[in-house]
Amino acid sequence: MDNGIKQAAESWKELNLQLLLQRLDQGSLDIIANQKESLIARKSLAEQTKGFRKLSDEQKIRDFKKLFKEYQTEIDNLTKRMKSSEKLLLDVFEKLQKAPDPHPFIQRLVDVQISNERVAALESDNARLKSEVAALAVENKKLRSQESRATQLQQQLESVNSKMQELVKTQ
């Protein structure tokens, strides 16, 4: 899985999402500008066509080449705009197609983060428990010392009692 994450990271690094988004942003602006140009050109052609229809047959023959050239120019412009948009789309598609789906890797990172949080909580608990164990060890040492002292005193008391009994017997 780690190798997969490295490969995915490298793929997304090569994809350069920021640059790709900048290209898409610029492409979107170009598309919007092209749409406006197309609308203006289409309206202009519609007006020219209306005017052309009103002309006499003699004038139509004379102005036909001009109108035909305007239509051909607009067709060329539309083709150019279409190719530009298609190229942008295909470039983005090709780059995205090469990059793996980031979701599994992002999910893995989320799982790792959750695990790290659990580890941090366990480490905190572990430190607290170690402190408690150390305090108990000190208490235990004190109790053993007191137990040892109590045993010594018990032995001294027994010794004193023995001596007293002997003294009582001898008197």
TORVEXFI-105616 format. One line per field, with one value per residue (C-alpha): x, y, z; residue number from 1. Coordinates in Angstrom, 3 decimals, always signed. Layout:
BEGIN
c1 = [X / ...]
c2 = [Y / ...]
c3 = [Z / ...]
num = [NUM / ...]
//
This chain:
BEGIN
c1 = [+0.000 / +2.858 / +4.294 / +0.849 / +0.682 / +4.108 / +3.053 / -0.204 / +1.628 / +4.042 / +1.162 / -0.634 / +2.633 / +3.108 / -0.520 / +0.224 / -3.343 / -2.700 / -1.316 / -4.095 / -6.701 / -5.043 / -5.198 / -8.853 / -9.593 / -7.956 / -9.665 / -13.013 / -12.421 / -11.497 / -14.631 / -16.812 / -15.150 / -15.592 / -19.262 / -19.755 / -17.891 / -19.984 / -23.205 / -22.165 / -21.036 / -24.248 / -26.369 / -24.282 / -24.710 / -28.454 / -28.705 / -26.567 / -28.729 / -31.934 / -30.426 / -29.293 / -32.817 / -34.149 / -31.700 / -32.648 / -31.456 / -28.794 / -27.441 / -27.663 / -25.340 / -22.912 / -23.011 / -23.263 / -19.454 / -19.160 / -21.923 / -20.581 / -17.092 / -18.609 / -20.264 / -17.052 / -15.078 / -17.538 / -17.401 / -13.582 / -13.771 / -16.224 / -13.977 / -10.953 / -12.872 / -14.153 / -10.643 / -9.276 / -11.999 / -11.644 / -7.861 / -8.222 / -10.787 / -8.736 / -5.536 / -7.287 / -8.930 / -5.592 / -3.879 / -6.710 / -6.912 / -3.237 / -3.645 / -5.138 / -8.291 / -7.066 / -9.969 / -8.420 / -5.188 / -6.946 / -9.024 / -5.798 / -4.363 / -7.520 / -7.161 / -3.496 / -4.439 / -7.069 / -4.479 / -1.974 / -4.566 / -5.241 / -1.503 / -1.128 / -3.999 / -2.467 / +0.946 / -0.650 / -2.412 / +0.822 / +2.747 / +0.031 / +0.036 / +3.842 / +3.652 / +1.056 / +3.165 / +6.209 / +4.185 / +2.911 / +6.458 / +7.549 / +4.561 / +5.365 / +8.977 / +7.777 / +5.368 / +8.096 / +10.376 / +7.625 / +6.916 / +10.595 / +10.653 / +7.465 / +9.092 / +12.154 / +9.991 / +7.975 / +11.201 / +12.400 / +9.046 / +9.242 / +12.783 / +11.714 / +8.739 / +11.007 / +13.396 / +10.510 / +9.148 / +12.566 / +12.891 / +9.457 / +10.327 / +13.572 / +11.980]
c2 = [+0.000 / +2.408 / +1.906 / +2.635 / +5.834 / +6.874 / +6.182 / +8.073 / +11.015 / +11.050 / +10.860 / +13.758 / +15.704 / +15.239 / +16.195 / +19.516 / +20.264 / +23.977 / +24.447 / +22.325 / +24.438 / +27.598 / +26.198 / +25.259 / +28.694 / +30.394 / +27.943 / +28.724 / +32.441 / +31.820 / +29.725 / +32.455 / +35.073 / +32.794 / +32.304 / +36.059 / +36.454 / +33.691 / +35.309 / +38.675 / +37.084 / +35.060 / +38.174 / +40.016 / +37.191 / +37.095 / +40.832 / +40.519 / +37.613 / +39.644 / +42.512 / +40.133 / +38.765 / +42.264 / +42.921 / +42.677 / +39.641 / +41.720 / +43.010 / +39.496 / +38.190 / +41.026 / +40.701 / +36.900 / +36.386 / +38.844 / +37.126 / +33.701 / +34.814 / +36.050 / +32.657 / +30.843 / +33.074 / +32.333 / +28.607 / +28.790 / +30.716 / +28.200 / +25.326 / +27.020 / +27.589 / +24.031 / +22.629 / +24.804 / +23.642 / +20.020 / +20.163 / +21.595 / +18.950 / +16.093 / +17.320 / +17.463 / +14.093 / +12.504 / +13.851 / +12.822 / +9.404 / +8.727 / +9.717 / +7.142 / +7.830 / +9.715 / +8.580 / +5.304 / +7.096 / +9.966 / +7.439 / +5.645 / +8.963 / +9.570 / +6.088 / +6.790 / +10.093 / +8.346 / +5.709 / +8.444 / +10.122 / +6.789 / +6.217 / +9.710 / +9.017 / +5.647 / +7.254 / +9.831 / +7.066 / +5.093 / +8.074 / +8.641 / +4.942 / +4.902 / +7.864 / +6.068 / +2.886 / +4.900 / +6.475 / +3.040 / +1.689 / +4.445 / +3.653 / -0.069 / +0.623 / +2.669 / -0.099 / -2.739 / -0.546 / -0.149 / -3.876 / -4.589 / -2.118 / -3.702 / -7.145 / -5.829 / -4.251 / -7.466 / -9.399 / -6.889 / -7.087 / -10.868 / -10.662 / -8.201 / -10.421 / -13.439 / -11.595 / -10.395 / -13.859 / -15.113 / -12.315 / -13.054 / -16.728 / -15.972 / -13.745]
c3 = [+0.000 / +0.796 / -2.702 / -4.124 / -2.099 / -3.402 / -6.988 / -6.514 / -4.980 / -7.902 / -10.413 / -8.771 / -8.562 / -12.302 / -12.880 / -11.144 / -10.142 / -9.554 / -13.051 / -14.501 / -12.696 / -14.004 / -17.540 / -17.041 / -15.622 / -18.599 / -20.951 / -19.335 / -19.796 / -23.424 / -23.938 / -22.432 / -24.647 / -27.654 / -26.816 / -26.732 / -30.036 / -31.592 / -30.417 / -31.847 / -35.115 / -35.381 / -34.857 / -37.425 / -39.940 / -39.239 / -39.929 / -43.076 / -44.256 / -43.656 / -45.602 / -48.321 / -48.721 / -49.283 / -52.100 / -55.730 / -57.641 / -59.347 / -56.019 / -54.512 / -57.240 / -56.568 / -52.698 / -52.569 / -52.401 / -49.522 / -47.504 / -48.365 / -47.188 / -43.884 / -43.343 / -44.203 / -41.822 / -39.014 / -39.766 / -39.602 / -36.315 / -34.854 / -35.962 / -34.368 / -31.116 / -31.114 / -31.626 / -28.833 / -26.413 / -27.474 / -27.039 / -23.549 / -22.619 / -24.051 / -22.354 / -18.996 / -19.573 / -20.529 / -17.410 / -15.114 / -16.729 / -15.913 / -12.263 / -9.890 / -7.937 / -4.842 / -2.636 / -1.376 / -0.536 / +1.181 / +3.125 / +4.103 / +5.321 / +7.358 / +8.857 / +9.643 / +11.256 / +13.390 / +14.328 / +15.212 / +17.412 / +19.128 / +19.577 / +21.059 / +23.475 / +24.397 / +24.894 / +27.168 / +29.118 / +29.213 / +30.648 / +33.260 / +34.208 / +34.426 / +36.774 / +38.882 / +38.907 / +39.969 / +42.791 / +43.818 / +43.711 / +46.105 / +48.328 / +48.095 / +49.084 / +52.053 / +53.058 / +52.785 / +54.858 / +57.431 / +57.276 / +57.847 / +60.731 / +62.110 / +61.883 / +63.709 / +66.384 / +66.623 / +67.162 / +69.735 / +71.495 / +71.520 / +72.860 / +75.549 / +76.404 / +76.647 / +78.922 / +81.048 / +81.396 / +82.440 / +84.944 / +86.295 / +86.586 / +88.347 / +90.907]
num = [1 / 2 / 3 / 4 / 5 / 6 / 7 / 8 / 9 / 10 / 11 / 12 / 13 / 14 / 15 / 16 / 17 / 18 / 19 / 20 / 21 / 22 / 23 / 24 / 25 / 26 / 27 / 28 / 29 / 30 / 31 / 32 / 33 / 34 / 35 / 36 / 37 / 38 / 39 / 40 / 41 / 42 / 43 / 44 / 45 / 46 / 47 / 48 / 49 / 50 / 51 / 52 / 53 / 54 / 55 / 56 / 57 / 58 / 59 / 60 / 61 / 62 / 63 / 64 / 65 / 66 / 67 / 68 / 69 / 70 / 71 / 72 / 73 / 74 / 75 / 76 / 77 / 78 / 79 / 80 / 81 / 82 / 83 / 84 / 85 / 86 / 87 / 88 / 89 / 90 / 91 / 92 / 93 / 94 / 95 / 96 / 97 / 98 / 99 / 100 / 101 / 102 / 103 / 104 / 105 / 106 / 107 / 108 / 109 / 110 / 111 / 112 / 113 / 114 / 115 / 116 / 117 / 118 / 119 / 120 / 121 / 122 / 123 / 124 / 125 / 126 / 127 / 128 / 129 / 130 / 131 / 132 / 133 / 134 / 135 / 136 / 137 / 138 / 139 / 140 / 141 / 142 / 143 / 144 / 145 / 146 / 147 / 148 / 149 / 150 / 151 / 152 / 153 / 154 / 155 / 156 / 157 / 158 / 159 / 160 / 161 / 162 / 163 / 164 / 165 / 166 / 167 / 168 / 169 / 170 / 171]
//
